[in-house]
């Protein structure tokens, strides 16, 4: 509970390290190099996120992993004002390559967030693991 006139502490949010397994290891290794990977199906030509060993649309195993440019637009968002660590924004962003990613919009003025606003990839260090992809306004 804050008292009137009390100075607010800066929002510090712990980012848990991603769980790495044999299926996700390649994704998180690329993340350590600052590369965001998504999946692309060679059978139905649909991009998807997260990348996986089969296409979530047609179940073909003819998929390849591609590097996203990091350019995106805001598809949907919600600002959570009441949180123990301060306000944050959860959002779906649509990559320039097509897939939509559930993420947080960080390091930006929440008042400037809008549907279709340009966004770009930023990496945040996790607590002892690979960096985690987030997005900010471009
Ligand atoms: Zn497919």
Backbone and ligand atoms as CSV (ligand in chain L), in Angstrom:
chain,resi,resn,atom,element,x,y,z
A,1,UNK,N,N,0.862,-1.187,0.000
A,1,UNK,CA,C,0.000,0.000,0.000
A,1,UNK,C,C,0.892,1.229,0.000
A,2,UNK,N,N,0.688,2.118,-0.950
A,2,UNK,CA,C,1.512,3.316,-0.945
A,2,UNK,C,C,0.782,4.456,-0.243
A,3,UNK,N,N,1.556,5.266,0.410
A,3,UNK,CA,C,1.037,6.427,1.121
A,3,UNK,C,C,1.125,7.626,0.196
A,4,UNK,N,N,0.257,8.603,0.393
A,4,UNK,CA,C,0.365,9.813,-0.436
A,4,UNK,C,C,1.746,10.438,-0.289
A,5,UNK,N,N,2.331,10.816,-1.385
A,5,UNK,CA,C,3.641,11.455,-1.346
A,5,UNK,C,C,4.794,10.470,-1.313
A,6,UNK,N,N,4.483,9.201,-1.119
A,6,UNK,CA,C,5.545,8.195,-1.089
A,6,UNK,C,C,6.133,8.025,-2.479
A,7,UNK,N,N,7.450,7.947,-2.545
A,7,UNK,CA,C,8.108,7.763,-3.831
A,7,UNK,C,C,7.966,6.320,-4.281
A,8,UNK,N,N,7.577,6.152,-5.506
A,8,UNK,CA,C,7.398,4.793,-6.020
A,8,UNK,C,C,8.740,4.180,-6.394
A,9,UNK,N,N,8.921,2.931,-6.003
A,9,UNK,CA,C,10.133,2.211,-6.388
A,9,UNK,C,C,10.043,1.867,-7.880
A,10,UNK,N,N,11.177,1.856,-8.569
A,10,UNK,CA,C,11.133,1.485,-9.980
A,10,UNK,C,C,10.665,0.039,-10.121
A,11,UNK,N,N,9.933,-0.205,-11.180
A,11,UNK,CA,C,9.427,-1.555,-11.412
A,11,UNK,C,C,10.573,-2.476,-11.802
A,12,UNK,N,N,10.782,-3.479,-10.992
A,12,UNK,CA,C,11.808,-4.471,-11.307
A,12,UNK,C,C,11.096,-5.792,-11.486
A,13,UNK,N,N,11.244,-6.347,-12.638
A,13,UNK,CA,C,10.553,-7.592,-12.919
A,13,UNK,C,C,11.578,-8.666,-13.234
A,14,UNK,N,N,11.510,-9.725,-12.478
A,14,UNK,CA,C,12.419,-10.840,-12.695
A,14,UNK,C,C,11.949,-11.622,-13.917
A,15,UNK,N,N,12.867,-11.871,-14.836
A,15,UNK,CA,C,12.539,-12.668,-16.006
A,15,UNK,C,C,13.116,-14.053,-15.786
A,16,UNK,N,N,12.235,-15.024,-15.638
A,16,UNK,CA,C,12.682,-16.387,-15.380
A,16,UNK,C,C,13.383,-16.945,-16.605
A,17,UNK,N,N,14.426,-17.757,-16.395
A,17,UNK,CA,C,15.124,-18.340,-17.537
A,17,UNK,C,C,14.212,-19.308,-18.286
A,18,UNK,N,N,14.300,-19.301,-19.618
A,18,UNK,CA,C,13.454,-20.212,-20.392
A,18,UNK,C,C,13.829,-21.660,-20.149
A,19,UNK,N,N,12.834,-22.523,-20.167
A,19,UNK,CA,C,13.073,-23.963,-20.043
A,19,UNK,C,C,13.584,-24.471,-21.384
A,20,UNK,N,N,14.782,-25.015,-21.380
A,20,UNK,CA,C,15.384,-25.494,-22.621
A,20,UNK,C,C,15.305,-27.010,-22.661
A,21,UNK,N,N,14.790,-27.544,-23.760
A,21,UNK,CA,C,14.797,-28.993,-23.963
A,21,UNK,C,C,15.289,-29.263,-25.385
A,22,UNK,N,N,15.320,-30.528,-25.780
A,22,UNK,CA,C,15.906,-30.852,-27.085
A,22,UNK,C,C,15.158,-30.166,-28.222
A,23,UNK,N,N,13.856,-29.950,-28.053
A,23,UNK,CA,C,13.099,-29.309,-29.131
A,23,UNK,C,C,13.330,-27.799,-29.183
A,24,UNK,N,N,13.612,-27.168,-28.035
A,24,UNK,CA,C,13.742,-25.713,-28.008
A,24,UNK,C,C,15.194,-25.241,-27.966
A,25,UNK,N,N,16.135,-26.181,-27.835
A,25,UNK,CA,C,17.540,-25.810,-27.669
A,25,UNK,C,C,18.042,-24.905,-28.810
A,26,UNK,N,N,17.677,-25.276,-30.044
A,26,UNK,CA,C,18.125,-24.495,-31.201
A,26,UNK,C,C,17.585,-23.051,-31.143
A,27,UNK,N,N,16.332,-22.914,-30.713
A,27,UNK,CA,C,15.714,-21.598,-30.612
A,27,UNK,C,C,16.482,-20.711,-29.621
A,28,UNK,N,N,16.802,-21.279,-28.445
A,28,UNK,CA,C,17.451,-20.480,-27.400
A,28,UNK,C,C,18.924,-20.232,-27.693
A,29,UNK,N,N,19.565,-21.138,-28.438
A,29,UNK,CA,C,20.944,-20.881,-28.881
A,29,UNK,C,C,20.960,-19.685,-29.830
A,30,UNK,N,N,19.987,-19.641,-30.750
A,30,UNK,CA,C,19.874,-18.506,-31.668
A,30,UNK,C,C,19.585,-17.224,-30.880
A,31,UNK,N,N,18.759,-17.344,-29.848
A,31,UNK,CA,C,18.430,-16.181,-29.018
A,31,UNK,C,C,19.687,-15.584,-28.397
A,32,UNK,N,N,20.613,-16.461,-27.998
A,32,UNK,CA,C,21.864,-15.965,-27.412
A,32,UNK,C,C,22.678,-15.159,-28.421
A,33,UNK,N,N,22.426,-15.398,-29.720
A,33,UNK,CA,C,23.086,-14.624,-30.782
A,33,UNK,C,C,22.204,-13.467,-31.260
A,34,UNK,N,N,21.087,-13.227,-30.553
A,34,UNK,CA,C,20.201,-12.131,-30.926
A,34,UNK,C,C,19.333,-12.417,-32.132
A,35,UNK,N,N,19.135,-13.695,-32.419
A,35,UNK,CA,C,18.326,-14.072,-33.576
A,35,UNK,C,C,17.004,-14.679,-33.121
A,36,UNK,N,N,15.901,-14.095,-33.589
A,36,UNK,CA,C,14.578,-14.630,-33.295
A,36,UNK,C,C,14.163,-15.546,-34.447
A,37,UNK,N,N,13.906,-16.796,-34.133
A,37,UNK,CA,C,13.537,-17.771,-35.165
A,37,UNK,C,C,12.034,-18.021,-35.164
A,38,UNK,N,N,11.498,-18.228,-36.365
A,38,UNK,CA,C,10.111,-18.651,-36.507
A,38,UNK,C,C,10.089,-19.818,-37.484
A,39,UNK,N,N,8.980,-20.507,-37.538
A,39,UNK,CA,C,8.875,-21.666,-38.420
A,39,UNK,C,C,8.215,-21.300,-39.731
A,40,UNK,N,N,8.602,-22.014,-40.774
A,40,UNK,CA,C,7.975,-21.814,-42.079
A,40,UNK,C,C,7.717,-23.181,-42.693
A,41,UNK,N,N,6.488,-23.392,-43.146
A,41,UNK,CA,C,6.112,-24.687,-43.704
A,41,UNK,C,C,6.324,-24.694,-45.218
A,42,UNK,N,N,7.103,-25.643,-45.689
A,42,UNK,CA,C,7.377,-25.750,-47.119
A,42,UNK,C,C,6.241,-26.471,-47.848
A,43,UNK,N,N,5.328,-27.090,-47.099
A,43,UNK,CA,C,4.206,-27.787,-47.724
A,43,UNK,C,C,3.039,-26.830,-47.981
A,44,UNK,N,N,2.695,-25.991,-47.016
A,44,UNK,CA,C,1.537,-25.092,-47.187
A,44,UNK,C,C,1.941,-23.617,-47.217
A,45,UNK,N,N,3.235,-23.337,-47.108
A,45,UNK,CA,C,3.765,-21.967,-47.186
A,45,UNK,C,C,3.225,-21.028,-46.109
A,46,UNK,N,N,2.925,-21.581,-44.940
A,46,UNK,CA,C,2.471,-20.739,-43.822
A,46,UNK,C,C,3.603,-20.575,-42.803
A,47,UNK,N,N,3.872,-19.326,-42.413
A,47,UNK,CA,C,4.817,-19.132,-41.312
A,47,UNK,C,C,4.119,-19.388,-39.976
A,48,UNK,N,N,4.869,-19.763,-38.957
A,48,UNK,CA,C,4.264,-19.969,-37.644
A,48,UNK,C,C,5.272,-19.680,-36.535
A,49,UNK,N,N,4.731,-19.404,-35.394
A,49,UNK,CA,C,5.528,-19.164,-34.198
A,49,UNK,C,C,4.802,-19.831,-33.047
A,50,UNK,N,N,5.521,-20.512,-32.234
A,50,UNK,CA,C,6.946,-20.748,-32.200
A,50,UNK,C,C,7.356,-21.809,-33.244
A,51,UNK,N,N,8.628,-21.823,-33.616
A,51,UNK,CA,C,9.052,-22.854,-34.552
A,51,UNK,C,C,9.022,-24.230,-33.886
A,52,UNK,N,N,8.659,-25.234,-34.656
A,52,UNK,CA,C,8.574,-26.603,-34.114
A,52,UNK,C,C,8.851,-27.590,-35.229
A,53,UNK,N,N,8.812,-28.856,-34.895
A,53,UNK,CA,C,9.239,-29.876,-35.855
A,53,UNK,C,C,8.161,-30.235,-36.874
A,54,UNK,N,N,6.957,-29.669,-36.720
A,54,UNK,CA,C,5.886,-29.916,-37.689
A,54,UNK,C,C,5.067,-28.636,-37.846
A,55,UNK,N,N,4.317,-28.554,-38.932
A,55,UNK,CA,C,3.489,-27.374,-39.190
A,55,UNK,C,C,2.195,-27.460,-38.388
A,56,UNK,N,N,1.855,-26.406,-37.617
A,56,UNK,CA,C,0.618,-26.446,-36.834
A,56,UNK,C,C,-0.636,-26.300,-37.697
A,57,UNK,N,N,-0.454,-25.975,-38.989
A,57,UNK,CA,C,-1.622,-25.808,-39.866
A,57,UNK,C,C,-1.940,-27.077,-40.640
A,58,UNK,N,N,-0.896,-27.713,-41.213
A,58,UNK,CA,C,-1.159,-28.893,-42.045
A,58,UNK,C,C,-0.446,-30.148,-41.524
A,59,UNK,N,N,0.270,-30.001,-40.426
A,59,UNK,CA,C,0.965,-31.100,-39.748
A,59,UNK,C,C,2.099,-31.719,-40.562
A,60,UNK,N,N,2.500,-31.049,-41.638
A,60,UNK,CA,C,3.641,-31.515,-42.408
A,60,UNK,C,C,4.912,-31.360,-41.566
A,61,UNK,N,N,5.849,-32.264,-41.789
A,61,UNK,CA,C,7.158,-32.126,-41.130
A,61,UNK,C,C,8.151,-31.409,-42.035
A,62,UNK,N,N,7.678,-30.934,-43.190
A,62,UNK,CA,C,8.544,-30.171,-44.105
A,62,UNK,C,C,8.576,-28.706,-43.673
A,63,UNK,N,N,9.201,-28.472,-42.519
A,63,UNK,CA,C,9.291,-27.114,-41.984
A,63,UNK,C,C,10.751,-26.698,-41.911
A,64,UNK,N,N,10.975,-25.416,-42.023
A,64,UNK,CA,C,12.321,-24.896,-41.779
A,64,UNK,C,C,12.215,-23.717,-40.833
A,65,UNK,N,N,13.341,-23.443,-40.164
A,65,UNK,CA,C,13.366,-22.356,-39.202
A,65,UNK,C,C,14.043,-21.169,-39.859
A,66,UNK,N,N,13.400,-20.023,-39.780
A,66,UNK,CA,C,13.936,-18.822,-40.410
A,66,UNK,C,C,14.138,-17.737,-39.363
A,67,UNK,N,N,15.017,-16.793,-39.704
A,67,UNK,CA,C,15.280,-15.690,-38.782
A,67,UNK,C,C,14.345,-14.522,-39.072
A,68,UNK,N,N,13.660,-14.057,-38.058
A,68,UNK,CA,C,12.773,-12.907,-38.204
A,68,UNK,C,C,13.591,-11.624,-38.255
A,69,UNK,N,N,13.079,-10.638,-38.962
A,69,UNK,CA,C,13.766,-9.344,-39.059
A,69,UNK,C,C,13.709,-8.579,-37.741
A,70,UNK,N,N,12.702,-8.874,-36.918
A,70,UNK,CA,C,12.508,-8.128,-35.670
A,70,UNK,C,C,11.508,-6.995,-35.833
A,71,UNK,N,N,11.084,-6.748,-37.076
A,71,UNK,CA,C,10.064,-5.723,-37.319
A,71,UNK,C,C,8.682,-6.339,-37.125
A,72,UNK,N,N,7.791,-5.557,-36.514
A,72,UNK,CA,C,6.460,-6.071,-36.206
A,72,UNK,C,C,5.485,-4.915,-36.094
A,73,UNK,N,N,4.199,-5.256,-35.979
A,73,UNK,CA,C,3.179,-4.255,-35.660
A,73,UNK,C,C,2.343,-4.796,-34.510
A,74,UNK,N,N,1.784,-3.871,-33.733
A,74,UNK,CA,C,0.944,-4.266,-32.601
A,74,UNK,C,C,-0.385,-4.773,-33.150
A,75,UNK,N,N,-0.740,-6.005,-32.804
A,75,UNK,CA,C,-1.993,-6.602,-33.259
A,75,UNK,C,C,-3.081,-6.404,-32.200
A,76,UNK,N,N,-2.740,-6.609,-30.948
A,76,UNK,CA,C,-3.677,-6.434,-29.829
A,76,UNK,C,C,-2.856,-6.227,-28.566
A,77,UNK,N,N,-3.410,-5.518,-27.598
A,77,UNK,CA,C,-2.652,-5.308,-26.361
A,77,UNK,C,C,-3.589,-5.022,-25.206
A,78,UNK,N,N,-3.056,-5.199,-24.004
A,78,UNK,CA,C,-3.783,-4.858,-22.793
A,78,UNK,C,C,-2.777,-4.354,-21.773
A,79,UNK,N,N,-3.060,-3.212,-21.191
A,79,UNK,CA,C,-2.167,-2.644,-20.182
A,79,UNK,C,C,-2.665,-3.063,-18.805
A,80,UNK,N,N,-1.784,-3.724,-18.061
A,80,UNK,CA,C,-2.125,-4.176,-16.723
A,80,UNK,C,C,-1.569,-3.145,-15.736
A,81,UNK,N,N,-2.447,-2.302,-15.213
A,81,UNK,CA,C,-1.987,-1.225,-14.331
A,81,UNK,C,C,-1.739,-1.709,-12.904
A,82,UNK,N,N,-2.502,-2.699,-12.467
A,82,UNK,CA,C,-2.360,-3.154,-11.087
A,82,UNK,C,C,-1.510,-4.419,-11.056
A,83,UNK,N,N,-0.282,-4.238,-10.628
A,83,UNK,CA,C,0.655,-5.352,-10.546
A,83,UNK,C,C,1.662,-5.028,-9.456
A,84,UNK,N,N,2.131,-6.045,-8.714
A,84,UNK,CA,C,3.114,-5.784,-7.646
A,84,UNK,C,C,4.405,-5.158,-8.160
A,85,UNK,N,N,4.736,-5.397,-9.428
A,85,UNK,CA,C,5.986,-4.859,-9.975
A,85,UNK,C,C,5.745,-3.652,-10.869
A,86,UNK,N,N,4.542,-3.113,-10.841
A,86,UNK,CA,C,4.247,-1.945,-11.648
A,86,UNK,C,C,3.529,-2.327,-12.929
A,87,UNK,N,N,3.018,-1.315,-13.622
A,87,UNK,CA,C,2.240,-1.580,-14.830
A,87,UNK,C,C,3.067,-2.283,-15.900
A,88,UNK,N,N,2.417,-3.116,-16.664
A,88,UNK,CA,C,3.076,-3.745,-17.803
A,88,UNK,C,C,2.047,-3.979,-18.898
A,89,UNK,N,N,2.535,-4.238,-20.077
A,89,UNK,CA,C,1.649,-4.430,-21.223
A,89,UNK,C,C,1.855,-5.806,-21.821
A,90,UNK,N,N,0.782,-6.541,-21.947
A,90,UNK,CA,C,0.818,-7.821,-22.648
A,90,UNK,C,C,0.232,-7.565,-24.037
A,91,UNK,N,N,0.822,-8.180,-25.039
A,91,UNK,CA,C,0.394,-7.862,-26.406
A,91,UNK,C,C,0.634,-9.031,-27.354
A,92,UNK,N,N,-0.137,-9.023,-28.413
A,92,UNK,CA,C,0.197,-9.817,-29.587
A,92,UNK,C,C,0.801,-8.862,-30.590
A,93,UNK,N,N,1.981,-9.201,-31.076
A,93,UNK,CA,C,2.549,-8.433,-32.180
A,93,UNK,C,C,2.603,-9.353,-33.397
A,94,UNK,N,N,2.439,-8.747,-34.560
A,94,UNK,CA,C,2.508,-9.511,-35.807
A,94,UNK,C,C,3.851,-9.226,-36.457
A,95,UNK,N,N,4.650,-10.269,-36.587
A,95,UNK,CA,C,5.951,-10.107,-37.228
A,95,UNK,C,C,5.764,-9.698,-38.688
A,96,UNK,N,N,6.744,-8.983,-39.238
A,96,UNK,CA,C,6.703,-8.613,-40.657
A,96,UNK,C,C,6.559,-9.858,-41.519
A,97,UNK,N,N,7.068,-10.991,-41.011
A,97,UNK,CA,C,7.018,-12.250,-41.750
A,97,UNK,C,C,5.663,-12.948,-41.609
A,98,UNK,N,N,4.793,-12.454,-40.737
A,98,UNK,CA,C,3.439,-13.001,-40.650
A,98,UNK,C,C,2.981,-13.571,-39.327
A,99,UNK,N,N,3.821,-14.357,-38.629
A,99,UNK,CA,C,3.306,-14.958,-37.384
A,99,UNK,C,C,3.032,-13.917,-36.295
A,100,UNK,N,N,2.089,-14.232,-35.424
A,100,UNK,CA,C,1.800,-13.371,-34.280
A,100,UNK,C,C,2.413,-13.994,-33.031
A,101,UNK,N,N,2.977,-13.123,-32.206
A,101,UNK,CA,C,3.678,-13.560,-31.002
A,101,UNK,C,C,3.047,-12.918,-29.781
A,102,UNK,N,N,2.772,-13.740,-28.777
A,102,UNK,CA,C,2.327,-13.216,-27.483
A,102,UNK,C,C,3.566,-12.743,-26.748
A,103,UNK,N,N,3.569,-11.489,-26.308
A,103,UNK,CA,C,4.781,-10.902,-25.744
A,103,UNK,C,C,4.402,-9.783,-24.779
A,104,UNK,N,N,5.398,-9.085,-24.294
A,104,UNK,CA,C,5.182,-7.854,-23.537
A,104,UNK,C,C,5.768,-6.707,-24.343
A,105,UNK,N,N,5.100,-5.567,-24.323
A,105,UNK,CA,C,5.685,-4.346,-24.887
A,105,UNK,C,C,6.405,-3.658,-23.744
A,106,UNK,N,N,7.698,-3.410,-23.928
A,106,UNK,CA,C,8.532,-2.876,-22.854
A,106,UNK,C,C,9.223,-1.589,-23.308
A,107,UNK,N,N,9.775,-0.865,-22.341
A,107,UNK,CA,C,10.591,0.315,-22.611
A,107,UNK,C,C,9.895,1.326,-23.516
A,108,UNK,N,N,8.621,1.528,-23.306
A,108,UNK,CA,C,7.923,2.520,-24.131
A,108,UNK,C,C,6.800,3.170,-23.319
A,109,UNK,N,N,6.351,4.292,-23.824
A,109,UNK,CA,C,5.260,5.034,-23.208
A,109,UNK,C,C,3.947,4.310,-23.511
A,110,UNK,N,N,3.319,3.787,-22.474
A,110,UNK,CA,C,2.100,3.007,-22.674
A,110,UNK,C,C,1.017,3.820,-23.391
A,111,UNK,N,N,1.034,5.136,-23.192
A,111,UNK,CA,C,0.000,5.976,-23.810
A,111,UNK,C,C,0.144,6.030,-25.335
A,112,UNK,N,N,1.330,5.663,-25.824
A,112,UNK,CA,C,1.555,5.727,-27.277
A,112,UNK,C,C,1.291,4.392,-27.975
A,113,UNK,N,N,0.978,3.373,-27.192
A,113,UNK,CA,C,0.699,2.072,-27.795
A,113,UNK,C,C,-0.651,2.135,-28.495
A,114,UNK,N,N,-0.696,1.601,-29.702
A,114,UNK,CA,C,-1.945,1.578,-30.471
A,114,UNK,C,C,-1.939,0.356,-31.382
A,115,UNK,N,N,-3.111,-0.081,-31.751
A,115,UNK,CA,C,-3.226,-1.150,-32.741
A,115,UNK,C,C,-2.533,-0.683,-34.026
A,116,UNK,N,N,-1.770,-1.564,-34.629
A,116,UNK,CA,C,-1.029,-1.297,-35.871
A,116,UNK,C,C,0.212,-0.416,-35.680
A,117,UNK,N,N,0.515,-0.016,-34.455
A,117,UNK,CA,C,1.746,0.755,-34.223
A,117,UNK,C,C,2.958,-0.115,-34.565
A,118,UNK,N,N,3.989,0.507,-35.114
A,118,UNK,CA,C,5.212,-0.221,-35.452
A,118,UNK,C,C,5.931,-0.626,-34.170
A,119,UNK,N,N,6.428,-1.843,-34.151
A,119,UNK,CA,C,7.151,-2.359,-32.990
A,119,UNK,C,C,8.412,-3.052,-33.477
A,120,UNK,N,N,9.349,-3.198,-32.557
A,120,UNK,CA,C,10.574,-3.916,-32.930
A,120,UNK,C,C,11.049,-4.777,-31.773
A,121,UNK,N,N,11.791,-5.795,-32.142
A,121,UNK,CA,C,12.298,-6.786,-31.201
A,121,UNK,C,C,13.356,-6.189,-30.272
A,122,UNK,N,N,13.270,-6.515,-28.991
A,122,UNK,CA,C,14.349,-6.223,-28.042
A,122,UNK,C,C,14.574,-7.479,-27.201
A,123,UNK,N,N,15.800,-7.725,-26.844
A,123,UNK,CA,C,16.126,-8.880,-25.999
A,123,UNK,C,C,16.362,-8.419,-24.581
A,124,UNK,N,N,15.836,-9.178,-23.637
A,124,UNK,CA,C,16.062,-8.887,-22.220
A,124,UNK,C,C,16.751,-10.092,-21.588
A,125,UNK,N,N,17.756,-9.829,-20.766
A,125,UNK,CA,C,18.425,-10.953,-20.104
A,125,UNK,C,C,17.471,-11.627,-19.127
A,126,UNK,N,N,17.555,-12.955,-19.068
A,126,UNK,CA,C,16.768,-13.670,-18.060
A,126,UNK,C,C,17.671,-13.968,-16.874
A,127,UNK,N,N,17.079,-14.451,-15.823
A,127,UNK,CA,C,17.803,-14.716,-14.591
A,127,UNK,C,C,18.600,-16.020,-14.715
A,128,UNK,N,N,19.740,-15.939,-15.399
A,128,UNK,CA,C,20.619,-17.097,-15.484
A,128,UNK,C,C,20.447,-17.964,-16.717
A,129,UNK,N,N,19.601,-17.536,-17.662
A,129,UNK,CA,C,19.396,-18.331,-18.863
A,129,UNK,C,C,19.551,-17.497,-20.119
A,130,UNK,N,N,19.017,-18.007,-21.214
A,130,UNK,CA,C,19.090,-17.300,-22.493
A,130,UNK,C,C,18.276,-16.010,-22.424
A,131,UNK,N,N,18.646,-15.016,-23.234
A,131,UNK,CA,C,17.823,-13.806,-23.299
A,131,UNK,C,C,16.440,-14.143,-23.857
A,132,UNK,N,N,15.469,-13.307,-23.494
A,132,UNK,CA,C,14.075,-13.562,-23.857
A,132,UNK,C,C,13.600,-12.440,-24.781
A,133,UNK,N,N,12.903,-12.807,-25.869
A,133,UNK,CA,C,12.439,-11.766,-26.800
A,133,UNK,C,C,11.227,-10.995,-26.274
A,134,UNK,N,N,11.327,-9.666,-26.355
A,134,UNK,CA,C,10.212,-8.774,-26.063
A,134,UNK,C,C,10.113,-7.788,-27.216
A,135,UNK,N,N,9.128,-6.920,-27.159
A,135,UNK,CA,C,8.994,-5.908,-28.202
A,135,UNK,C,C,8.806,-4.540,-27.577
A,136,UNK,N,N,9.217,-3.518,-28.329
A,136,UNK,CA,C,9.010,-2.138,-27.917
A,136,UNK,C,C,8.466,-1.388,-29.120
A,137,UNK,N,N,7.955,-0.173,-28.886
A,137,UNK,CA,C,7.489,0.619,-30.028
A,137,UNK,C,C,8.692,1.038,-30.858
A,138,UNK,N,N,8.537,1.015,-32.183
A,138,UNK,CA,C,9.652,1.358,-33.080
A,138,UNK,C,C,9.768,2.870,-33.225
L,1,ZN,ZN,ZN,1.905,-26.471,-43.352
